[in-house]
Amino acid sequence: MNKHVLLAIFTLRGGGAERNVISLAKLLVDAGHHVDIVVFKNQIEHDIPPGITVHYFPYAKYRSIPRFLRGTWVAKRFDRWVKRFIGQPDLILSNLFPVDLVLSRSKLANVVLVLHAALSDEVKTTLKAWDPNEVLKVYRSKPVAGNCEDVVEDFVRFTGSRFATSVLPTPIITEDIDLKSRAFNPGVEGYLVSVGRFEASKHLDHLINAYVKSGISEKLVIVGSGKEEPVIREQIKALGRSKDIILTGFIANPYPFIRHAVGFVLCAENEAQGLVIRESAILNTGFVAQDSGLATKALLADHQRVPFGDEEALASKLRVLVASPEQFSVPKLNFVSAEQIVDAHLDLIK
């Protein structure tokens, strides 16, 4: 029987979680189910597949409410808004703060909070402005699902939640990624690439410093956008490397840049999902990362990782990467079928 699934997320700008939401929506629609996406901020950069409706819930007008009241107060209005404009979904999947804050207080049926990273790391990084006790309260309020066993195990240890937890397969569509990667030629030869938001937690400053220290002649292409972009541009200018380091801005389809790159370099401090690692594996692109988060340890070999913050070690690794990219292929990963992904998510319906 066809189901109605609502996916809630703050925006659809860049980011692995945002790509996951869109990929999952497409898989559900292709399987004959009805899907709505709700964003809390009206920013949509990704292409939305046919058959999916995106709605905007005006969360911004409630930002003045104190944090300790906001979740419950906004949840009541969100529930009424959903019933009026969307109906009664069979399943609601909440993604990322502050959406999780609101939906943890929702009275709608079958709300599940989906973790895209280790919560114990998140409270130290992206959620460090929030009271840890308030964060714990949020994730102890509803069933939680994670995108890998390590994320779920971390959640159980960190929260002691009494609710059931589930491990969900990453909604990655291998054929779609391969097809999109052939859409155009980036027009750059022999380069390293990094894709992601321009945020402090992504540590693009480490990447740029290591790249300069490496002394390699290959260019560095960084695909993405975000609030740290002016800082990054100033760093590049100060180093005198504006001709060697290319900032493309946000590109909805970054896969051609990954496909044609000599290698992908990741410097994020909390990488649990590893979406870009999986995408690079599909496109047979070599991968090097600072050792941080659950995904780099789980998905990469020892020689593909360097200690976090060690720019000299990363610079040395970049020299080896461009000389022998075939040595840095992502180890064989198992990708589940579209049917398995859909079934695993629909199994959350109680």
C-alpha positions as a Markdown table, in Angstrom:
| # | Residue | x | y | z |
|---|---|---|---|---|
| 1 | Met | 0.0 | 0.0 | 0.0 |
| 2 | Asn | 1.3 | 3.5 | -0.9 |
| 3 | Lys | 2.4 | 5.6 | 2.0 |
| 4 | His | 2.6 | 9.4 | 2.6 |
| 5 | Val | 6.0 | 10.5 | 3.9 |
| 6 | Leu | 6.9 | 14.0 | 5.1 |
| 7 | Leu | 10.6 | 14.9 | 5.1 |
| 8 | Ala | 11.5 | 18.0 | 7.2 |
| 9 | Ile | 14.8 | 19.9 | 7.0 |
| 10 | Phe | 15.9 | 23.5 | 7.7 |
| 11 | Thr | 16.9 | 24.4 | 4.1 |
| 12 | Leu | 17.8 | 22.6 | 0.8 |
| 13 | Arg | 21.1 | 24.5 | 0.4 |
| 14 | Gly | 24.1 | 22.3 | -0.3 |
| 15 | Gly | 25.1 | 19.7 | 2.3 |
| 16 | Gly | 25.1 | 16.0 | 2.6 |
| 17 | Ala | 21.9 | 15.8 | 4.7 |
| 18 | Glu | 20.1 | 17.9 | 2.1 |
| 19 | Arg | 21.2 | 15.6 | -0.7 |
| 20 | Asn | 20.1 | 12.6 | 1.3 |
| 21 | Val | 16.7 | 14.1 | 1.8 |
| 22 | Ile | 16.2 | 14.7 | -1.9 |
| 23 | Ser | 17.6 | 11.3 | -2.9 |
| 24 | Leu | 15.3 | 9.5 | -0.4 |
| 25 | Ala | 12.3 | 11.5 | -1.7 |
| 26 | Lys | 13.1 | 10.5 | -5.2 |
| 27 | Leu | 13.4 | 6.8 | -4.3 |
| 28 | Leu | 10.1 | 6.9 | -2.4 |
| 29 | Val | 8.3 | 8.6 | -5.3 |
| 30 | Asp | 9.8 | 6.2 | -7.8 |
| 31 | Ala | 8.4 | 3.3 | -5.6 |
| 32 | Gly | 4.9 | 4.8 | -5.9 |
| 33 | His | 4.7 | 6.7 | -2.5 |
| 34 | His | 3.6 | 10.3 | -1.9 |
| 35 | Val | 6.3 | 12.6 | -0.6 |
| 36 | Asp | 6.3 | 16.2 | 0.7 |
| 37 | Ile | 9.4 | 18.1 | 1.9 |
| 38 | Val | 9.1 | 20.9 | 4.4 |
| 39 | Val | 11.9 | 23.5 | 4.8 |
| 40 | Phe | 12.0 | 25.9 | 7.7 |
| 41 | Lys | 13.9 | 28.5 | 5.7 |
| 42 | Asn | 12.9 | 29.2 | 2.1 |
| 43 | Gln | 16.3 | 28.5 | 0.5 |
| 44 | Ile | 16.4 | 25.9 | -2.2 |
| 45 | Glu | 19.5 | 25.4 | -4.3 |
| 46 | His | 19.1 | 21.8 | -5.3 |
| 47 | Asp | 17.1 | 20.5 | -8.3 |
| 48 | Ile | 13.8 | 19.0 | -7.0 |
| 49 | Pro | 12.9 | 15.7 | -8.9 |
| 50 | Pro | 9.4 | 15.5 | -10.4 |
| 51 | Gly | 6.5 | 14.4 | -8.2 |
| 52 | Ile | 7.9 | 16.0 | -5.0 |
| 53 | Thr | 6.3 | 19.1 | -3.4 |
| 54 | Val | 8.4 | 21.4 | -1.3 |
| 55 | His | 6.6 | 23.5 | 1.3 |
| 56 | Tyr | 7.9 | 26.4 | 3.4 |
| 57 | Phe | 7.1 | 26.6 | 7.1 |
| 58 | Pro | 7.8 | 30.2 | 8.4 |
| 59 | Tyr | 10.0 | 29.3 | 11.3 |
| 60 | Ala | 11.8 | 32.6 | 11.2 |
| 61 | Lys | 8.9 | 34.5 | 12.7 |
| 62 | Tyr | 9.2 | 32.4 | 15.9 |
| 63 | Arg | 13.0 | 33.0 | 16.4 |
| 64 | Ser | 12.4 | 35.6 | 19.0 |
| 65 | Ile | 10.8 | 33.1 | 21.4 |
| 66 | Pro | 13.3 | 32.0 | 24.1 |
| 67 | Arg | 14.9 | 28.6 | 23.3 |
| 68 | Phe | 13.6 | 26.9 | 26.3 |
| 69 | Leu | 10.0 | 27.7 | 25.1 |
| 70 | Arg | 10.5 | 27.6 | 21.4 |
| 71 | Gly | 10.3 | 23.8 | 20.7 |
| 72 | Thr | 6.9 | 23.3 | 22.4 |
| 73 | Trp | 5.4 | 26.6 | 21.3 |
| 74 | Val | 6.4 | 26.2 | 17.6 |
| 75 | Ala | 5.5 | 22.5 | 17.5 |
| 76 | Lys | 1.8 | 23.3 | 18.2 |
| 77 | Arg | 1.8 | 25.7 | 15.3 |
| 78 | Phe | 3.7 | 23.3 | 13.0 |
| 79 | Asp | 1.2 | 20.5 | 13.7 |
| 80 | Arg | -1.7 | 22.7 | 12.8 |
| 81 | Trp | 0.1 | 23.9 | 9.7 |
| 82 | Val | 0.8 | 20.4 | 8.5 |
| 83 | Lys | -2.8 | 19.2 | 9.0 |
| 84 | Arg | -4.0 | 22.3 | 7.1 |
| 85 | Phe | -1.6 | 22.3 | 4.2 |
| 86 | Ile | -0.3 | 18.7 | 3.9 |
| 87 | Gly | -2.6 | 16.4 | 5.7 |
| 88 | Gln | -1.7 | 13.5 | 8.0 |
| 89 | Pro | 1.5 | 11.7 | 6.8 |
| 90 | Asp | 2.1 | 8.1 | 7.7 |
| 91 | Leu | 5.7 | 8.9 | 8.5 |
| 92 | Ile | 7.6 | 12.2 | 9.4 |
| 93 | Leu | 11.4 | 12.2 | 9.2 |
| 94 | Ser | 13.0 | 15.2 | 10.9 |
| 95 | Asn | 16.5 | 16.2 | 9.8 |
| 96 | Leu | 19.0 | 18.4 | 11.7 |
| 97 | Phe | 18.6 | 21.2 | 14.3 |
| 98 | Pro | 16.5 | 23.3 | 14.8 |
| 99 | Val | 13.9 | 21.1 | 13.0 |
| 100 | Asp | 14.6 | 18.3 | 15.4 |
| 101 | Leu | 13.9 | 20.7 | 18.3 |
| 102 | Val | 10.4 | 21.5 | 17.0 |
| 103 | Leu | 9.5 | 18.0 | 15.9 |
| 104 | Ser | 10.6 | 16.5 | 19.1 |
| 105 | Arg | 7.6 | 18.3 | 20.7 |
| 106 | Ser | 5.2 | 17.4 | 17.8 |
| 107 | Lys | 2.0 | 15.5 | 18.6 |
| 108 | Leu | 1.8 | 14.2 | 15.0 |
| 109 | Ala | 2.1 | 10.4 | 14.5 |
| 110 | Asn | 5.2 | 8.5 | 13.6 |
| 111 | Val | 7.8 | 11.3 | 14.0 |
| 112 | Val | 11.4 | 10.0 | 13.8 |
| 113 | Leu | 14.5 | 12.1 | 14.3 |
| 114 | Val | 17.2 | 11.2 | 11.8 |
| 115 | Leu | 20.8 | 11.7 | 12.9 |
| 116 | His | 23.4 | 12.4 | 10.2 |
| 117 | Ala | 26.4 | 12.5 | 12.6 |
| 118 | Ala | 27.5 | 11.4 | 16.0 |
| 119 | Leu | 25.5 | 13.4 | 18.6 |
| 120 | Ser | 28.4 | 13.4 | 21.0 |
| 121 | Asp | 30.5 | 15.2 | 18.4 |
| 122 | Glu | 27.7 | 17.5 | 17.3 |
| 123 | Val | 27.2 | 19.0 | 20.8 |
| 124 | Lys | 30.9 | 20.0 | 20.6 |
| 125 | Thr | 30.7 | 21.5 | 17.1 |
| 126 | Thr | 27.6 | 22.5 | 15.2 |
| 127 | Leu | 25.4 | 22.5 | 18.4 |
| 128 | Lys | 27.9 | 24.0 | 20.8 |
| 129 | Ala | 25.8 | 27.1 | 21.1 |
| 130 | Trp | 23.0 | 25.1 | 22.6 |
| 131 | Asp | 22.7 | 23.9 | 26.2 |
| 132 | Pro | 23.7 | 20.2 | 26.1 |
| 133 | Asn | 20.9 | 19.3 | 28.5 |
| 134 | Glu | 18.4 | 20.8 | 26.1 |
| 135 | Val | 19.9 | 18.8 | 23.2 |
| 136 | Leu | 19.7 | 15.6 | 25.2 |
| 137 | Lys | 16.0 | 16.4 | 26.1 |
| 138 | Val | 15.3 | 16.7 | 22.3 |
| 139 | Tyr | 16.7 | 13.4 | 21.4 |
| 140 | Arg | 15.2 | 11.5 | 24.3 |
| 141 | Ser | 11.8 | 12.6 | 23.3 |
| 142 | Lys | 11.2 | 10.7 | 20.0 |
| 143 | Pro | 12.4 | 7.5 | 18.2 |
| 144 | Val | 15.8 | 8.2 | 16.5 |
| 145 | Ala | 17.3 | 6.7 | 13.4 |
| 146 | Gly | 20.9 | 7.0 | 12.3 |
| 147 | Asn | 22.7 | 6.5 | 9.0 |
| 148 | Cys | 25.1 | 3.9 | 10.3 |
| 149 | Glu | 25.6 | 1.6 | 13.2 |
| 150 | Asp | 28.4 | 3.8 | 14.7 |
| 151 | Val | 26.0 | 6.8 | 14.8 |
| 152 | Val | 23.3 | 4.8 | 16.5 |
| 153 | Glu | 25.7 | 3.2 | 19.0 |
| 154 | Asp | 27.1 | 6.7 | 19.9 |
| 155 | Phe | 23.6 | 8.0 | 20.4 |
| 156 | Val | 22.6 | 5.2 | 22.8 |
| 157 | Arg | 25.8 | 5.7 | 24.8 |
| 158 | Phe | 25.5 | 9.4 | 24.9 |
| 159 | Thr | 21.8 | 9.8 | 25.7 |
| 160 | Gly | 20.7 | 6.6 | 27.3 |
| 161 | Ser | 17.4 | 7.1 | 25.4 |
| 162 | Arg | 14.5 | 4.7 | 26.2 |
| 163 | Phe | 13.2 | 5.0 | 22.6 |
| 164 | Ala | 13.9 | 2.4 | 19.9 |
| 165 | Thr | 16.7 | 3.3 | 17.5 |
| 166 | Ser | 17.1 | 2.2 | 13.9 |
| 167 | Val | 20.0 | 2.0 | 11.4 |
| 168 | Leu | 19.0 | 3.4 | 8.0 |
| 169 | Pro | 20.9 | 2.8 | 4.8 |
| 170 | Thr | 22.3 | 5.9 | 3.1 |
| 171 | Pro | 19.8 | 6.8 | 0.3 |
| 172 | Ile | 22.4 | 7.0 | -2.4 |
| 173 | Ile | 21.5 | 6.3 | -6.0 |
| 174 | Thr | 24.6 | 4.9 | -7.7 |
| 175 | Glu | 23.2 | 5.0 | -11.3 |
| 176 | Asp | 22.0 | 8.6 | -10.8 |
| 177 | Ile | 25.4 | 9.8 | -9.6 |
| 178 | Asp | 27.2 | 8.1 | -12.4 |
| 179 | Leu | 24.8 | 9.6 | -15.0 |
| 180 | Lys | 25.1 | 13.1 | -13.5 |
| 181 | Ser | 28.9 | 12.9 | -13.4 |
| 182 | Arg | 28.9 | 12.7 | -17.2 |
| 183 | Ala | 26.7 | 15.9 | -17.6 |
| 184 | Phe | 29.6 | 18.2 | -18.4 |
| 185 | Asn | 33.4 | 18.5 | -18.4 |
| 186 | Pro | 34.6 | 21.0 | -15.7 |
| 187 | Gly | 37.2 | 22.4 | -18.1 |
| 188 | Val | 40.0 | 22.1 | -15.6 |
| 189 | Glu | 42.8 | 19.5 | -16.0 |
| 190 | Gly | 44.7 | 17.8 | -13.2 |
| 191 | Tyr | 43.2 | 19.2 | -10.0 |
| 192 | Leu | 42.2 | 18.2 | -6.5 |
| 193 | Val | 38.6 | 18.8 | -5.4 |
| 194 | Ser | 36.7 | 19.4 | -2.2 |
| 195 | Val | 32.9 | 19.7 | -2.0 |
| 196 | Gly | 30.8 | 21.1 | 0.9 |
| 197 | Arg | 29.6 | 24.0 | 2.8 |
| 198 | Phe | 31.9 | 26.9 | 3.7 |
| 199 | Glu | 31.6 | 26.5 | 7.4 |
| 200 | Ala | 34.2 | 26.7 | 10.2 |
| 201 | Ser | 33.6 | 23.0 | 11.0 |
| 202 | Lys | 34.7 | 22.0 | 7.4 |
| 203 | His | 38.2 | 23.5 | 8.1 |
| 204 | Leu | 38.9 | 24.6 | 4.5 |
| 205 | Asp | 41.6 | 26.7 | 6.1 |
| 206 | His | 43.5 | 23.5 | 6.9 |
| 207 | Leu | 43.0 | 22.3 | 3.3 |
| 208 | Ile | 44.3 | 25.5 | 1.8 |
| 209 | Asn | 47.3 | 25.8 | 4.1 |
| 210 | Ala | 48.2 | 22.1 | 3.4 |
| 211 | Tyr | 47.8 | 22.6 | -0.3 |
| 212 | Val | 50.1 | 25.6 | -0.3 |
| 213 | Lys | 52.7 | 23.7 | 1.8 |
| 214 | Ser | 52.5 | 20.7 | -0.5 |
| 215 | Gly | 54.1 | 22.7 | -3.4 |
| 216 | Ile | 52.2 | 20.7 | -6.0 |
| 217 | Ser | 51.4 | 22.2 | -9.4 |
| 218 | Glu | 47.9 | 20.8 | -9.6 |
| 219 | Lys | 45.1 | 23.3 | -9.0 |
| 220 | Leu | 42.7 | 23.0 | -6.0 |
| 221 | Val | 38.9 | 23.3 | -6.8 |
| 222 | Ile | 36.5 | 23.9 | -4.0 |
| 223 | Val | 32.8 | 23.5 | -4.8 |
| 224 | Gly | 30.3 | 25.1 | -2.4 |
| 225 | Ser | 29.2 | 28.2 | -0.7 |
| 226 | Gly | 28.4 | 29.5 | 2.8 |
| 227 | Lys | 29.0 | 32.1 | 5.5 |
| 228 | Glu | 32.8 | 31.4 | 5.7 |
| 229 | Glu | 33.4 | 32.2 | 2.0 |
| 230 | Pro | 34.7 | 35.7 | 2.5 |
| 231 | Val | 37.1 | 34.4 | 5.1 |
| 232 | Ile | 38.4 | 31.7 | 2.7 |
| 233 | Arg | 38.7 | 34.2 | -0.1 |
| 234 | Glu | 40.8 | 36.5 | 2.1 |
| 235 | Gln | 43.0 | 33.6 | 3.1 |
| 236 | Ile | 43.6 | 32.7 | -0.6 |
| 237 | Lys | 44.3 | 36.3 | -1.5 |
| 238 | Ala | 46.8 | 36.7 | 1.4 |
| 239 | Leu | 48.6 | 33.6 | 0.3 |
| 240 | Gly | 48.8 | 34.9 | -3.3 |
| 241 | Arg | 47.2 | 31.7 | -4.7 |
| 242 | Ser | 44.1 | 33.1 | -6.4 |
| 243 | Lys | 45.1 | 31.6 | -9.7 |
| 244 | Asp | 45.7 | 28.1 | -8.2 |
| 245 | Ile | 42.7 | 27.8 | -5.9 |
| 246 | Ile | 39.4 | 27.9 | -7.7 |
| 247 | Leu | 36.1 | 28.6 | -5.8 |
| 248 | Thr | 33.2 | 27.6 | -8.0 |
| 249 | Gly | 30.4 | 28.6 | -5.7 |
| 250 | Phe | 27.4 | 26.3 | -5.1 |
| 251 | Ile | 26.8 | 23.9 | -8.0 |
| 252 | Ala | 23.7 | 21.6 | -7.8 |
| 253 | Asn | 25.5 | 18.9 | -9.7 |
| 254 | Pro | 29.1 | 18.6 | -8.3 |
| 255 | Tyr | 29.6 | 15.1 | -9.6 |
| 256 | Pro | 31.5 | 16.0 | -12.8 |
| 257 | Phe | 34.1 | 17.8 | -10.7 |
| 258 | Ile | 34.5 | 14.7 | -8.5 |
| 259 | Arg | 34.7 | 12.4 | -11.5 |
| 260 | His | 37.4 | 14.3 | -13.3 |
| 261 | Ala | 39.5 | 15.1 | -10.2 |
| 262 | Val | 42.9 | 13.6 | -9.4 |
| 263 | Gly | 41.5 | 13.2 | -5.9 |
| 264 | Phe | 39.1 | 14.4 | -3.3 |
| 265 | Val | 40.3 | 16.0 | 0.0 |
| 266 | Leu | 38.1 | 16.2 | 3.1 |
| 267 | Cys | 39.1 | 18.2 | 6.2 |
| 268 | Ala | 35.8 | 18.4 | 8.1 |
| 269 | Glu | 36.0 | 17.8 | 11.9 |
| 270 | Asn | 32.9 | 15.7 | 12.3 |
| 271 | Glu | 32.3 | 13.4 | 9.3 |
| 272 | Ala | 29.9 | 10.6 | 10.4 |
| 273 | Gln | 27.9 | 10.2 | 7.2 |
| 274 | Gly | 30.6 | 10.0 | 4.7 |
| 275 | Leu | 28.4 | 10.8 | 1.7 |
| 276 | Val | 31.2 | 12.4 | -0.3 |
| 277 | Ile | 33.4 | 9.3 | 0.5 |
| 278 | Arg | 30.7 | 7.0 | -0.9 |
| 279 | Glu | 30.2 | 9.3 | -4.0 |
| 280 | Ser | 33.9 | 9.3 | -4.7 |
| 281 | Ala | 33.9 | 5.5 | -4.5 |
| 282 | Ile | 31.2 | 5.3 | -7.1 |
| 283 | Leu | 33.1 | 7.7 | -9.4 |
| 284 | Asn | 36.5 | 5.9 | -8.7 |
| 285 | Thr | 38.1 | 9.1 | -7.4 |
| 286 | Gly | 41.0 | 8.8 | -4.9 |
| 287 | Phe | 40.3 | 10.1 | -1.4 |
| 288 | Val | 42.4 | 11.6 | 1.4 |
| 289 | Ala | 41.0 | 13.0 | 4.7 |
| 290 | Gln | 41.9 | 14.4 | 8.0 |
| 291 | Asp | 41.0 | 11.7 | 10.5 |
| 292 | Ser | 37.9 | 12.9 | 12.2 |
| 293 | Gly | 34.4 | 11.6 | 12.7 |
| 294 | Leu | 33.1 | 8.1 | 12.4 |
| 295 | Ala | 33.0 | 7.9 | 8.6 |
| 296 | Thr | 36.7 | 8.5 | 7.9 |
| 297 | Lys | 37.6 | 5.6 | 10.2 |
| 298 | Ala | 34.9 | 3.3 | 8.9 |
| 299 | Leu | 35.3 | 3.9 | 5.2 |
| 300 | Leu | 38.9 | 4.8 | 4.5 |
| 301 | Ala | 42.1 | 2.8 | 4.8 |
| 302 | Asp | 44.8 | 4.0 | 7.2 |
| 303 | His | 47.0 | 5.4 | 4.5 |
| 304 | Gln | 44.1 | 7.6 | 3.3 |
| 305 | Arg | 43.9 | 9.4 | 6.7 |
| 306 | Val | 46.1 | 11.9 | 8.5 |
| 307 | Pro | 45.8 | 13.2 | 12.0 |
| 308 | Phe | 43.3 | 16.0 | 12.4 |
| 309 | Gly | 45.0 | 19.5 | 12.2 |
| 310 | Asp | 48.3 | 18.2 | 11.0 |
| 311 | Glu | 48.8 | 20.4 | 7.9 |
| 312 | Glu | 52.3 | 19.1 | 7.3 |
| 313 | Ala | 51.1 | 15.5 | 7.2 |
| 314 | Leu | 48.3 | 16.4 | 4.9 |
| 315 | Ala | 50.6 | 18.4 | 2.6 |
| 316 | Ser | 52.8 | 15.3 | 2.4 |
| 317 | Lys | 49.8 | 13.1 | 1.6 |
| 318 | Leu | 48.7 | 15.4 | -1.1 |
| 319 | Arg | 52.0 | 15.0 | -2.9 |
| 320 | Val | 51.6 | 11.2 | -2.8 |
| 321 | Leu | 48.0 | 11.5 | -3.9 |
| 322 | Val | 48.7 | 13.5 | -7.1 |
| 323 | Ala | 51.7 | 11.2 | -7.9 |
| 324 | Ser | 49.8 | 7.9 | -7.5 |
| 325 | Pro | 46.0 | 8.6 | -7.3 |
| 326 | Glu | 45.2 | 4.9 | -7.9 |
| 327 | Gln | 46.7 | 4.1 | -4.5 |
| 328 | Phe | 43.9 | 6.2 | -2.8 |
| 329 | Ser | 40.8 | 4.6 | -4.2 |
| 330 | Val | 38.1 | 4.1 | -1.6 |
| 331 | Pro | 37.9 | 0.5 | -0.4 |
| 332 | Lys | 35.1 | -1.6 | -1.8 |
| 333 | Leu | 31.8 | -0.4 | -0.3 |
| 334 | Asn | 28.5 | -2.3 | -0.3 |
| 335 | Phe | 25.6 | -0.3 | -1.7 |
| 336 | Val | 22.0 | -1.5 | -1.0 |
| 337 | Ser | 19.3 | -1.5 | -3.6 |
| 338 | Ala | 16.7 | 1.2 | -3.9 |
| 339 | Glu | 14.0 | -1.3 | -2.7 |
| 340 | Gln | 16.0 | -2.0 | 0.4 |
| 341 | Ile | 16.4 | 1.7 | 1.2 |
| 342 | Val | 12.7 | 2.4 | 0.8 |
| 343 | Asp | 11.7 | -0.6 | 2.8 |
| 344 | Ala | 14.1 | 0.3 | 5.7 |
| 345 | His | 12.6 | 3.7 | 5.9 |
| 346 | Leu | 9.0 | 2.6 | 5.7 |
| 347 | Asp | 9.6 | 0.0 | 8.4 |
| 348 | Leu | 9.8 | 3.0 | 10.8 |
| 349 | Ile | 6.0 | 3.3 | 10.5 |
| 350 | Lys | 4.3 | 1.9 | 13.6 |
